[in-house]
Amino acid sequence: MNTHDLEAFLAVVETGSIVAASARLNLTQPGVTRRVQNLEDLLGTALLDRQSKPLKPTSAGREAYEQGRRVLRSLEDLKSGLAPGGPVRGEFRLGIMPYLSEAALAAPLDRLRATFPDLTLRITSGWSPRLVEQVGRSELDAAALCLAEGIEPPDDLVADDLGLQPVLLVAAPSLDVPKQASLADLSRFPWVMNETGCGFRAFLRRTFETARLPFQVGIEALSADLRMSLVARGHGIGVVTPAAFAGSPWRERVEVLDTVEFQPRVRSWLLHRAPAGRLTRPLALFRETLTASLGELIS
């Protein structure tokens, strides 16, 4: 098997198009197409659904992608293992959920770039459920994410516990939420939330449904600043991190709710597959720096 053919196929799956894959690999589009076709001829099956836009792998293609990613990673690990203490090369595909972006995209990435200049960082943003799936399928090397307190990561992944993080519930005074609100009180108001796919939103819904109470999402908005502005204008109850609240220009126009029965917290995790191989040192450095950054934001 030609590893260049495998690299081309992986690039197409990850970028969703021949055009983007050719730009990543610095190849012509016909060159990428030819390499993917070579791999399909070798394996005797179609690996891409060419009718879909963006391009998606077939069922055989998904299996080939997962195994192919492991093959290339093993080759990179082998090269690094033959040069102990030498430069760490190749890609580090890291997923970061929006809740952790303020902490993860500053000092941790700066230290990674300074310590491992030959390592190419590919950062993906997404919600925790999706990031867990991507790490499990080897589409990402690691992911920094949060899960609601009490929810554990999958057993087949290495999960480094980065600690508990508080979550604030906020609302405009004009919404007239009781100062000490019970779950029943909170269920009477609309919520301003992330889009569907957010793990914490799903946790909130389960919490209310378990108590046989309604949970109404009034507005979906991806941007944290937009959500805070909507909350400040009285459109619903919002969820915000202490760090985001402290830095928000809307903080003077909302109040933090003192909930009686519900004290939401999330636990931060760094997930990756074993063995870490050549990424052992970058992962350790990222984990150490991210843990310190999260501690600073809490204090």
GUTORDO-467278 format. One line per field, with one value per atom (N, C-alpha, C): atom name; residue in three letters; x, y, z. Coordinates in steps of 0.001 Angstrom, whole numbers. Layout:
REM residues N
name = (CA ...)
resn = (ALA ...)
x = (X ...)
y = (Y ...)
z = (Z ...)
***
This chain:
REM residues 299
name = (N CA C N CA C N CA C N CA C N CA C N CA C N CA C N CA C N CA C N CA C N CA C N CA C N CA C N CA C N CA C N CA C N CA C N CA C N CA C N CA C N CA C N CA C N CA C N CA C N CA C N CA C N CA C N CA C N CA C N CA C N CA C N CA C N CA C N CA C N CA C N CA C N CA C N CA C N CA C N CA C N CA C N CA C N CA C N CA C N CA C N CA C N CA C N CA C N CA C N CA C N CA C N CA C N CA C N CA C N CA C N CA C N CA C N CA C N CA C N CA C N CA C N CA C N CA C N CA C N CA C N CA C N CA C N CA C N CA C N CA C N CA C N CA C N CA C N CA C N CA C N CA C N CA C N CA C N CA C N CA C N CA C N CA C N CA C N CA C N CA C N CA C N CA C N CA C N CA C N CA C N CA C N CA C N CA C N CA C N CA C N CA C N CA C N CA C N CA C N CA C N CA C N CA C N CA C N CA C N CA C N CA C N CA C N CA C N CA C N CA C N CA C N CA C N CA C N CA C N CA C N CA C N CA C N CA C N CA C N CA C N CA C N CA C N CA C N CA C N CA C N CA C N CA C N CA C N CA C N CA C N CA C N CA C N CA C N CA C N CA C N CA C N CA C N CA C N CA C N CA C N CA C N CA C N CA C N CA C N CA C N CA C N CA C N CA C N CA C N CA C N CA C N CA C N CA C N CA C N CA C N CA C N CA C N CA C N CA C N CA C N CA C N CA C N CA C N CA C N CA C N CA C N CA C N CA C N CA C N CA C N CA C N CA C N CA C N CA C N CA C N CA C N CA C N CA C N CA C N CA C N CA C N CA C N CA C N CA C N CA C N CA C N CA C N CA C N CA C N CA C N CA C N CA C N CA C N CA C N CA C N CA C N CA C N CA C N CA C N CA C N CA C N CA C N CA C N CA C N CA C N CA C N CA C N CA C N CA C N CA C N CA C N CA C N CA C N CA C N CA C N CA C N CA C N CA C N CA C N CA C N CA C N CA C N CA C N CA C N CA C N CA C N CA C N CA C N CA C N CA C N CA C N CA C N CA C N CA C N CA C N CA C N CA C N CA C N CA C N CA C N CA C N CA C N CA C N CA C N CA C N CA C N CA C N CA C N CA C N CA C N CA C N CA C N CA C N CA C N CA C N CA C N CA C N CA C N CA C N CA C N CA C N CA C N CA C N CA C N CA C N CA C N CA C N CA C N CA C N CA C N CA C N CA C N CA C N CA C N CA C N CA C N CA C N CA C N CA C N CA C N CA C N CA C N CA C N CA C N CA C N CA C N CA C N CA C N CA C N CA C N CA C N CA C N CA C N CA C N CA C N CA C N CA C N CA C N CA C)
resn = (MET MET MET ASN ASN ASN THR THR THR HIS HIS HIS ASP ASP ASP LEU LEU LEU GLU GLU GLU ALA ALA ALA PHE PHE PHE LEU LEU LEU ALA ALA ALA VAL VAL VAL VAL VAL VAL GLU GLU GLU THR THR THR GLY GLY GLY SER SER SER ILE ILE ILE VAL VAL VAL ALA ALA ALA ALA ALA ALA SER SER SER ALA ALA ALA ARG ARG ARG LEU LEU LEU ASN ASN ASN LEU LEU LEU THR THR THR GLN GLN GLN PRO PRO PRO GLY GLY GLY VAL VAL VAL THR THR THR ARG ARG ARG ARG ARG ARG VAL VAL VAL GLN GLN GLN ASN ASN ASN LEU LEU LEU GLU GLU GLU ASP ASP ASP LEU LEU LEU LEU LEU LEU GLY GLY GLY THR THR THR ALA ALA ALA LEU LEU LEU LEU LEU LEU ASP ASP ASP ARG ARG ARG GLN GLN GLN SER SER SER LYS LYS LYS PRO PRO PRO LEU LEU LEU LYS LYS LYS PRO PRO PRO THR THR THR SER SER SER ALA ALA ALA GLY GLY GLY ARG ARG ARG GLU GLU GLU ALA ALA ALA TYR TYR TYR GLU GLU GLU GLN GLN GLN GLY GLY GLY ARG ARG ARG ARG ARG ARG VAL VAL VAL LEU LEU LEU ARG ARG ARG SER SER SER LEU LEU LEU GLU GLU GLU ASP ASP ASP LEU LEU LEU LYS LYS LYS SER SER SER GLY GLY GLY LEU LEU LEU ALA ALA ALA PRO PRO PRO GLY GLY GLY GLY GLY GLY PRO PRO PRO VAL VAL VAL ARG ARG ARG GLY GLY GLY GLU GLU GLU PHE PHE PHE ARG ARG ARG LEU LEU LEU GLY GLY GLY ILE ILE ILE MET MET MET PRO PRO PRO TYR TYR TYR LEU LEU LEU SER SER SER GLU GLU GLU ALA ALA ALA ALA ALA ALA LEU LEU LEU ALA ALA ALA ALA ALA ALA PRO PRO PRO LEU LEU LEU ASP ASP ASP ARG ARG ARG LEU LEU LEU ARG ARG ARG ALA ALA ALA THR THR THR PHE PHE PHE PRO PRO PRO ASP ASP ASP LEU LEU LEU THR THR THR LEU LEU LEU ARG ARG ARG ILE ILE ILE THR THR THR SER SER SER GLY GLY GLY TRP TRP TRP SER SER SER PRO PRO PRO ARG ARG ARG LEU LEU LEU VAL VAL VAL GLU GLU GLU GLN GLN GLN VAL VAL VAL GLY GLY GLY ARG ARG ARG SER SER SER GLU GLU GLU LEU LEU LEU ASP ASP ASP ALA ALA ALA ALA ALA ALA ALA ALA ALA LEU LEU LEU CYS CYS CYS LEU LEU LEU ALA ALA ALA GLU GLU GLU GLY GLY GLY ILE ILE ILE GLU GLU GLU PRO PRO PRO PRO PRO PRO ASP ASP ASP ASP ASP ASP LEU LEU LEU VAL VAL VAL ALA ALA ALA ASP ASP ASP ASP ASP ASP LEU LEU LEU GLY GLY GLY LEU LEU LEU GLN GLN GLN PRO PRO PRO VAL VAL VAL LEU LEU LEU LEU LEU LEU VAL VAL VAL ALA ALA ALA ALA ALA ALA PRO PRO PRO SER SER SER LEU LEU LEU ASP ASP ASP VAL VAL VAL PRO PRO PRO LYS LYS LYS GLN GLN GLN ALA ALA ALA SER SER SER LEU LEU LEU ALA ALA ALA ASP ASP ASP LEU LEU LEU SER SER SER ARG ARG ARG PHE PHE PHE PRO PRO PRO TRP TRP TRP VAL VAL VAL MET MET MET ASN ASN ASN GLU GLU GLU THR THR THR GLY GLY GLY CYS CYS CYS GLY GLY GLY PHE PHE PHE ARG ARG ARG ALA ALA ALA PHE PHE PHE LEU LEU LEU ARG ARG ARG ARG ARG ARG THR THR THR PHE PHE PHE GLU GLU GLU THR THR THR ALA ALA ALA ARG ARG ARG LEU LEU LEU PRO PRO PRO PHE PHE PHE GLN GLN GLN VAL VAL VAL GLY GLY GLY ILE ILE ILE GLU GLU GLU ALA ALA ALA LEU LEU LEU SER SER SER ALA ALA ALA ASP ASP ASP LEU LEU LEU ARG ARG ARG MET MET MET SER SER SER LEU LEU LEU VAL VAL VAL ALA ALA ALA ARG ARG ARG GLY GLY GLY HIS HIS HIS GLY GLY GLY ILE ILE ILE GLY GLY GLY VAL VAL VAL VAL VAL VAL THR THR THR PRO PRO PRO ALA ALA ALA ALA ALA ALA PHE PHE PHE ALA ALA ALA GLY GLY GLY SER SER SER PRO PRO PRO TRP TRP TRP ARG ARG ARG GLU GLU GLU ARG ARG ARG VAL VAL VAL GLU GLU GLU VAL VAL VAL LEU LEU LEU ASP ASP ASP THR THR THR VAL VAL VAL GLU GLU GLU PHE PHE PHE GLN GLN GLN PRO PRO PRO ARG ARG ARG VAL VAL VAL ARG ARG ARG SER SER SER TRP TRP TRP LEU LEU LEU LEU LEU LEU HIS HIS HIS ARG ARG ARG ALA ALA ALA PRO PRO PRO ALA ALA ALA GLY GLY GLY ARG ARG ARG LEU LEU LEU THR THR THR ARG ARG ARG PRO PRO PRO LEU LEU LEU ALA ALA ALA LEU LEU LEU PHE PHE PHE ARG ARG ARG GLU GLU GLU THR THR THR LEU LEU LEU THR THR THR ALA ALA ALA SER SER SER LEU LEU LEU GLY GLY GLY GLU GLU GLU LEU LEU LEU ILE ILE ILE SER SER SER)
x = (842 0 875 536 1271 712 1560 1085 618 1154 697 -758 -1159 -2555 -3440 -2979 -3736 -3861 -2786 -2811 -3818 -3870 -4802 -6245 -6533 -7891 -8276 -7387 -7675 -7925 -7148 -7312 -8671 -9123 -10430 -11541 -11451 -12469 -12493 -11322 -11242 -11637 -11399 -11736 -13078 -13537 -14827 -14812 -13626 -13598 -12212 -12174 -10916 -10132 -10850 -10197 -9440 -10118 -9481 -8342 -8525 -7469 -6236 -6453 -5310 -4540 -5263 -4594 -3796 -4361 -3647 -2390 -2485 -1360 -419 -802 -10 122 -1009 -1081 -2148 -2101 -3174 -4417 -5569 -6805 -6802 -6358 -6283 -5341 -4276 -3340 -3994 -4806 -5516 -6518 -7269 -8265 -7611 -6467 -5766 -5313 -4839 -4365 -5521 -6654 -7814 -8272 -8291 -8696 -7724 -6435 -5451 -5773 -6138 -6456 -7730 -8727 -9972 -9717 -8869 -8547 -7848 -6947 -6219 -7171 -8108 -9016 -10235 -10472 -11574 -12942 -13041 -14338 -14319 -15493 -15594 -15467 -14658 -14429 -15127 -15530 -16188 -17542 -18518 -19815 -19705 -19491 -19216 -20471 -21639 -22864 -23140 -22437 -22693 -21824 -22354 -21636 -21800 -20751 -19381 -19211 -18086 -17807 -17794 -18434 -18466 -18001 -17396 -16967 -18151 -18034 -19010 -18801 -19616 -19422 -18041 -17609 -16259 -15216 -15544 -14622 -14420 -15485 -15339 -14403 -14545 -13649 -12224 -12069 -10729 -10107 -10946 -10431 -9881 -10660 -10234 -8953 -8904 -7716 -6539 -6822 -5750 -5128 -5955 -5429 -4515 -4908 -4060 -2744 -2805 -1583 -606 -1087 -199 321 -521 -67 1013 856 1872 3203 3130 4364 5038 4232 4794 5398 4727 5257 6583 6661 7891 9047 8802 9848 10310 9363 9730 10479 10072 10711 12152 12504 13875 14777 14183 14977 14517 14858 14400 14818 13869 14189 14280 14117 14196 12922 12848 11659 10423 9294 8022 7401 7142 6647 5246 4721 3404 2301 1081 -101 -512 -1081 -1761 -3167 -4130 -5513 -6258 -6561 -7086 -8471 -9426 -10766 -10946 -11598 -11830 -13274 -13998 -15372 -15384 -16415 -16443 -16274 -16813 -16717 -15269 -14363 -12960 -12075 -12649 -11811 -10978 -11544 -10794 -9542 -9670 -8521 -7583 -8138 -7321 -6600 -7149 -6581 -5558 -5220 -4223 -2916 -2634 -1345 -1051 -2017 -1688 -1188 -1846 -1400 -94 83 1348 2520 2345 3428 3675 2601 2776 3582 3236 3938 5403 5661 7029 7876 7280 8027 8169 7150 7169 6913 7862 7654 7449 7883 7712 6377 5572 4274 3197 2425 1338 61 -476 -1698 -2915 -3875 -5141 -6251 -6840 -7813 -9230 -10072 -11474 -12315 -13380 -14308 -15598 -16161 -17410 -17941 -19162 -19770 -19233 -19324 -18703 -19135 -20436 -20813 -20131 -20057 -19426 -17928 -17277 -15837 -15485 -16314 -16080 -16127 -17111 -17223 -16001 -15531 -14395 -13111 -12906 -11734 -11867 -13067 -13288 -13058 -13331 -13139 -11776 -10903 -9552 -9568 -10659 -10687 -9956 -9856 -9082 -8098 -6941 -5970 -6356 -6979 -7380 -8463 -9165 -10202 -10279 -10357 -10589 -12063 -12787 -14228 -14753 -16042 -16705 -17908 -18126 -19312 -19990 -21305 -22022 -21560 -21513 -21025 -21793 -21049 -21654 -21661 -21401 -21343 -19886 -19591 -18226 -17927 -16663 -16269 -16300 -16276 -16258 -15045 -15248 -14181 -13021 -13281 -12227 -11290 -11497 -10628 -9856 -8640 -7893 -8509 -8913 -9614 -8857 -8233 -7536 -8508 -8760 -9687 -9023 -9581 -9019 -9734 -10709 -11359 -12751 -13459 -14810 -14783 -15722 -15854 -17282 -17461 -18815 -19495 -20800 -21611 -22618 -22777 -23697 -24972 -26097 -27370 -27662 -27972 -28170 -29472 -30025 -31257 -31332 -32075 -32305 -33299 -33114 -34079 -35514 -35649 -36986 -37732 -36990 -37641 -38362 -37940 -38610 -38527 -37331 -37092 -36895 -37498 -37317 -35843 -35507 -34106 -33527 -34311 -33905 -34861 -34417 -35322 -35202 -36337 -36382 -36431 -36314 -36440 -37806 -38834 -40174 -40245 -39573 -39529 -38830 -37672 -36883 -37625 -38467 -39177 -40249 -40581 -41637 -41114 -39792 -39203 -38525 -38460 -37699 -36203 -35417 -33966 -33310 -32186 -31356 -30159 -30088 -29132 -28306 -27247 -26505 -27423 -26971 -27743 -27790 -28701 -28812 -27469 -27082 -25774 -24912 -25251 -24528 -24853 -23815 -24021 -24698 -24361 -24948 -26428 -26775 -28198 -28968 -28392 -29043 -29166 -28136 -28166 -29289 -29435 -30507 -31876 -32039 -33328 -33628 -32628 -32853 -33192 -32515 -32770 -34219 -34731 -36115 -37105 -36803 -37719 -37792 -36658 -36659 -37565 -37579 -38453 -39861 -40163 -41471 -41850 -40858 -41054 -40706 -41342 -41027 -39698 -39048 -37818 -37977 -38116 -38419 -37220 -36678 -35622 -36293 -36139 -36769 -35973 -34626 -33752 -32495 -32074 -30781 -29813 -28591 -27567 -26202 -25340 -24026 -23055 -23112 -22165 -22495 -21471 -21669 -22051 -21430 -21762 -23204 -23638 -25018 -25986 -25684 -26567 -26686 -25567 -25600 -26420 -26318 -27096 -28586 -28942 -30345 -30886 -30053 -30448 -30640 -29712 -29794 -31041 -31550 -32745 -34032 -33870 -35035 -35645 -34882 -35451 -35412 -34758 -34738 -33578 -33508 -32422 -31236 -30045 -28845 -27884 -26950 -25898 -24567 -23685 -22425 -21341 -20112 -18994 -18639 -18037 -17612 -16669 -15747 -14796 -15505 -16429 -17163 -18056 -18638 -19485 -18665 -17484 -16643 -16210 -16017 -15545 -16639 -17892 -18983 -19389 -19607 -20096 -21547 -22224 -23632 -23797 -22700 -22803 -23561 -23526 -24233 -25745 -26170 -27600 -28270 -27514 -28097 -27742 -28411 -28106 -27896 -26991 -26732 -27816 -28432 -29528 -28998 -29627 -29288 -30292 -29948 -30886 -30885 -32041 -32203 -31845 -32409 -32260 -31243 -30706 -29915 -28659 -27525 -26235 -25399 -25588 -24938 -23425 -22716 -21269 -20910 -19804 -19301 -17881 -17502 -16137 -15399 -14210 -13406 -12536 -12375 -11600 -10710 -9592 -8779 -8809 -9413 -9585 -8658 -8130 -7359 -7352 -6955 -6845 -5465 -5387 -4096 -3618 -2278 -1248 -1080 -526 -343 806 1781 2893 3669 3910 4729 4092 2781 2098 2102 2840 2872 3324 4422 4938 4041 3563 2634 1353 812 -392 -151 993 1310 1459 2121 2314 974 138 -1163 -2020 -2026 -2824 -2358 -1060 -509 -882 -717 -972 -2464 -3291 -4729 -5257 -4769 -5196 -4870 -3673 -3277 -4152 -4453 -5291 -6696 -7256 -8599 -8617 -7551 -7464 -7432 -6736 -6658 -8011 -8771 -10069 -11057 -10955 -11859 -11544 -10235 -9823 -10019)
y = (-1203 0 1249 2191 3449 4414 4845 5741 7086 7512 8765 8665 7490 7286 7362 6762 6777 8200 8957 10347 11183 10950 11701 11380 10108 9711 10329 10281 10860 12363 13023 14469 14803 14000 14239 14054 13013 12770 13920 14384 15411 16798 17073 18398 18417 17256 17190 17487 17693 17971 17689 17440 17247 18549 19663 20975 21282 21125 21435 20461 19189 18208 18516 18972 19299 20485 21456 22607 22176 21276 20807 20045 19196 18332 18975 20169 20844 19978 19416 18587 19153 18742 19118 18298 18797 18055 16700 16615 15295 14351 14921 14088 13469 14264 13736 12670 12973 12021 10704 10793 9577 8739 9402 8661 7970 8651 8022 6825 6972 5863 4698 4991 3917 3106 3808 3115 2297 2855 2113 871 988 -177 -1248 -812 -1765 -2498 -1766 -2370 -3015 -2708 -3334 -2842 -1580 -1046 472 1075 2539 3049 4069 4628 5964 6613 7917 7887 8550 8758 10031 9905 11050 11849 11393 12148 13135 12990 13859 15108 16202 17464 18012 18095 17721 16205 15813 14396 13683 12528 11738 10319 9652 8275 7312 6254 5169 4415 3397 2602 1954 1458 905 2001 3193 4317 4745 4699 5067 4099 2823 1835 2039 2311 2555 3801 4810 6043 5766 5093 4842 4010 2948 2101 2827 3601 4329 5379 6078 7077 6422 5233 4532 4094 3663 3242 4408 5554 6707 7198 7140 7570 6626 5320 4358 4612 4971 5276 6524 7532 8742 8436 7557 7168 6433 5580 4844 5783 6769 7738 8488 8902 9627 8722 7452 6528 6237 6390 6149 7331 8449 9632 10173 9448 9865 11299 12068 13446 14379 13847 14673 15451 16212 17021 16161 16593 15917 16526 15686 16172 15629 16015 15543 16440 15917 16688 16369 17360 17176 17729 16828 17225 17310 18519 18782 19404 18815 19369 20132 21281 22107 22587 22351 22831 24313 25053 26509 26932 26171 26520 26679 25890 25901 26742 27370 28039 29162 29916 31025 30527 29394 28846 28084 27346 26434 27096 28187 28783 29875 30072 31086 30413 30372 29854 28422 27474 26099 26002 26703 26636 27392 28490 29228 28346 27608 26739 25571 25027 23948 24420 25593 26113 26409 26947 27294 26051 25022 23817 22831 22756 21791 22529 23295 24116 23302 22030 21202 20467 20664 19997 20907 20366 21124 20940 22033 21969 22184 21307 21453 21494 22655 22861 22780 22005 21858 22291 23040 23434 22640 22226 21468 21180 20653 20308 18973 18746 17578 16240 15985 14674 14390 15410 15236 15003 15754 15606 14219 13704 12353 11334 11472 10559 10657 11869 12050 11465 11584 10956 9439 8934 7488 6905 7695 7219 7605 8143 8565 9709 10457 11647 12800 12738 13689 12914 13525 12895 13085 14203 14502 15564 15700 16727 17220 18537 19163 19552 19008 19198 19149 19428 19390 18459 17754 16935 17341 17299 17648 16752 17325 16594 15280 14189 12873 12054 12677 11961 11627 10357 9896 9714 9922 9670 8170 7793 6372 5641 4386 3606 3305 3323 2940 4095 5272 6418 6757 7271 7799 9142 9305 10519 11151 12292 13040 14058 13932 14806 16157 17233 18569 19373 18757 19417 19947 20271 20808 22308 22732 24147 24584 25714 26194 26738 26744 27311 28264 29441 30434 30488 30600 30871 32355 33034 34491 34870 36004 36516 38009 38690 40126 40332 41367 41645 41778 42287 42474 41156 40038 38740 38294 38865 38609 37141 36540 35198 35332 34481 34568 34563 35333 35450 34096 33278 31913 30986 30558 29854 28343 27678 26221 25763 24455 23928 24285 24204 24542 26004 26887 28302 28464 27813 27944 27409 26402 25781 26696 27781 28674 29709 29712 30752 30130 30875 30396 30505 29761 29756 30212 30888 31273 30331 29448 28342 28214 27394 26957 26153 25910 25121 23661 22903 21477 20785 19906 19248 19590 20672 21068 20069 19457 18462 19026 20271 20839 21150 21567 21785 20477 19375 18070 17681 18006 17713 18495 19772 20577 19981 19600 19039 17770 16898 15660 15964 16983 17347 17760 18594 19052 17928 17126 16046 15007 14744 13803 14296 15615 16210 16442 15955 16111 17587 18356 19788 20150 21150 21547 22299 22179 22924 23561 24872 25585 26410 26103 26912 27987 29232 30330 30787 30832 31293 30446 30030 29374 30383 30438 31344 30747 30709 30093 30989 32293 33221 33486 33372 33635 35095 36018 37436 37713 37082 37278 36724 35562 34988 35919 36483 37386 38637 39154 40338 40014 38827 38413 38230 37646 37497 38865 39778 41125 41860 41526 42182 41476 40478 39839 38710 38090 37033 35652 35508 34201 34057 32878 32541 32056 32466 32060 31282 30609 29844 30434 30713 31373 30916 30903 30582 31810 31611 32768 33701 33127 33962 34785 34147 34874 35940 35645 36622 37839 37568 38670 39589 39040 39849 40363 40083 40464 41922 42655 44037 44103 42955 42907 42526 42309 41763 42674 43985 44902 44889 44281 44288 42946 42001 40714 40430 39455 39027 37523 37093 35664 35082 34002 33392 32500 32577 31733 30589 29476 28366 27516 27036 26287 24820 24185 22736 22361 23323 23027 23882 23258 23947 23336 23782 23120 23332 22249 22305 21329 21588 20673 20252 19072 18594 18620 19191 19284 18043 17620 16411 16660 15944 15830 14373 14087 12709 12401 11189 10714 9199 8631 7176 6737 5504 4923 4011 3935 4715 6095 7028 8388 8467 7563 7525 8827 9343 10542 11780 11702 12860 12846 11933 11843 13157 13703 14952 16155 16343 17449 17354 16143 15979 16353 15922 16231 17735 18401 19850 20579 20164 20805 20607 19386 19095 19949 20024 20800 22283 22842 24276 24588 23705 23931 23852 22900 22785 24057 24596 25838 26996 27075 28162 28105 26895 26761 27186 26842 27256 28759 29433 30898 31526 30932 31496 31354 30234 30013 30972 31158 32042 33498)
z = (0 0 0 -855 -933 117 1049 2113 1558 419 -188 -635 -1133 -1505 -272 803 2049 2604 2550 3021 2229 912 74 453 662 1048 2389 3365 4682 4560 3726 3555 2944 2000 1384 2425 3224 4256 5254 5659 6696 6198 4936 4398 3685 3231 2571 1086 498 -934 -1513 -2802 -3514 -3545 -3705 -3799 -2511 -1370 -89 211 -157 78 -764 -2003 -2857 -2290 -1699 -1087 130 956 2144 1765 726 356 -657 -1144 -2171 -3417 -3828 -5023 -5958 -7214 -8131 -7793 -8195 -7940 -8653 -9913 -10550 -9808 -9209 -8456 -7234 -6525 -5358 -5790 -6848 -7352 -7738 -8405 -8839 -7641 -6592 -5420 -4699 -4601 -3970 -4793 -6115 -6985 -6870 -6721 -6531 -5284 -4202 -2950 -3096 -3790 -4009 -4853 -5868 -6704 -5872 -4987 -4147 -3205 -2617 -1641 -2293 -3567 -4287 -3891 -3432 -3038 -3114 -3277 -3292 -1859 -1682 -356 -149 -1255 -1157 -1841 -1222 -1858 -2673 -3959 -4812 -5161 -4722 -4946 -3819 -2708 -1560 -1634 -1119 -1033 384 1180 861 725 168 -15 1331 1377 2607 2308 3290 3052 3040 2285 2339 3653 3903 5129 5127 3944 3841 4006 3494 3623 5062 5873 7286 8002 7691 8297 7813 6509 5962 6572 6812 7418 8814 9650 11026 11062 10252 10252 9604 8547 7871 8762 9547 10484 11506 11979 12952 12316 11039 10347 10234 9774 9611 10956 11961 13283 13805 13541 13978 13278 11989 11268 11836 12182 12788 14143 14916 16223 16058 15017 14771 14473 13636 13309 14549 15382 16596 17566 17628 18553 18202 16935 16529 16823 17248 17578 18933 20032 21355 21664 22166 22527 21333 20129 18929 18723 17636 17379 17125 17649 17423 16165 15178 13896 13618 12470 12062 12566 12589 12985 14414 15052 16336 16131 15965 15681 17013 17415 18749 18665 19355 19442 20744 20677 21864 21845 22924 22983 23333 22901 23107 24558 25503 26927 27362 26774 27186 26273 25261 24265 24876 25824 26413 27122 27817 28544 27633 26656 25857 24700 24183 22977 23266 24520 24864 25279 26558 27045 26597 26646 26226 24788 23858 22465 22261 22987 22883 23303 24385 24873 23917 23337 22367 21170 20647 19481 19805 20992 21361 21626 22228 22614 21464 20607 19498 18180 17707 16499 15236 15219 14032 14015 15049 15138 14542 13598 12975 13784 14305 15100 14200 14312 13592 14639 14844 15909 15351 16027 15677 16869 16596 17648 17510 18622 18564 19947 20000 21276 21766 23056 23678 23071 22865 22307 20974 20118 18808 18960 19850 20038 20580 21487 22015 20882 19995 18854 17953 17708 16801 17370 18671 19286 19207 19482 19431 18053 16998 15618 15057 15911 15514 14513 14435 13597 14282 15615 16409 17272 17517 18411 19867 20177 21550 21523 22642 22752 24185 24324 25620 25670 26628 26649 28078 28220 29517 29451 30550 30710 32012 32034 33254 34396 35595 36762 36918 37081 37225 35950 34800 33522 33215 32990 32775 31287 30875 29480 29182 27910 27543 28125 28497 29127 28179 26863 25925 25574 26192 25959 27230 27056 28195 28555 29803 30234 31403 31151 32203 32796 34086 34788 35052 34517 34683 35768 36429 37552 37248 38322 38215 37923 37090 36758 37076 37757 38042 36795 36812 35740 36380 35817 36359 35532 36217 35568 35749 34656 34714 34032 34466 33868 34116 33269 33461 34600 35418 36488 35966 34738 34170 33941 33882 33680 34949 36090 37371 37802 37633 38167 39679 40505 41955 42345 43386 43813 44183 44860 45168 44432 43248 42335 42484 42542 42509 41061 40852 39493 38906 39747 39265 38838 39591 39209 37864 37710 36482 35266 35496 34368 33779 34470 33983 32988 32770 31922 30704 29602 28441 28711 27937 28089 26790 26927 25781 25789 24789 24842 23574 23691 22512 21610 20398 19449 19888 19310 19591 19334 20241 20162 21344 22030 23236 24348 24937 25976 27212 27591 28797 28584 27380 27073 27231 26734 26870 28342 29126 30563 31249 30907 31483 31153 29893 29484 30278 30433 31191 32649 33221 34615 34818 33921 34045 33740 32731 32387 33488 34161 35285 36403 36581 37603 37084 35877 35233 35086 34662 34458 33012 32445 31062 30996 29860 29588 28221 28203 26965 26516 25338 24737 23898 24327 23613 22415 22573 21495 21487 20302 20106 19517 20060 19517 19812 18801 18963 19707 19472 20068 21536 22410 23835 24071 23334 23490 23082 22000 21553 22589 23139 24155 25362 25811 26957 26645 25433 25079 25058 24594 24572 25987 26853 28255 28888 28630 29214 28752 27575 27050 27479 28377 28967 28193 27261 26428 27071 28209 28858 29817 30444 31358 30533 30908 30190 31067 30415 31086 30661 31631 31311 32280 31820 32700 33534 34705 35513 34756 33977 33236 32171 31441 30407 31033 32177 32861 33293 33874 34366 33236 32046 30931 30016 30346 29456 29657 28572 28698 29180 29253 29661 31129 31847 33201 34167 33937 34836 34601 33504 33175 33450 34014 34400 35854 36434 37789 37813 38680 38846 39736 39287 40027 41148 42288 43429 43456 42829 42703 43961 44337 45583 45401 44380 44209 43136 42477 41280 41271 41476 41451 40324 39096 37956 37931 37664 37475 36363 35727 34703 35067 34615 34829 33496 33512 32290 32140 30895 30590 29375 29340 28129 27722 26568 26111 24945 24931 23778 23784 22684 22583 23049 23511 23889 22758 22576 23262 22630 23389 22876 21881 21990 21038 20993 19787 19618 20249 20537 21122 22645 23238 24701 25324 24829 25400 25106 23861 23621 24455 24602 25401 26852 27403 28792 28995 28048 28159 28045 27098 26929 28174 28713 29916 31093 31291 32405 32296 31110 30923 30980 30403 30428 31861 32635 34035 34803 34582 35251 34796 33502 32976 33531 33654 34216 35681 36411 37814 37963 37050 37092 36810 35868 35525 36694 37436 38562 39685 39959 41057 40667)
***
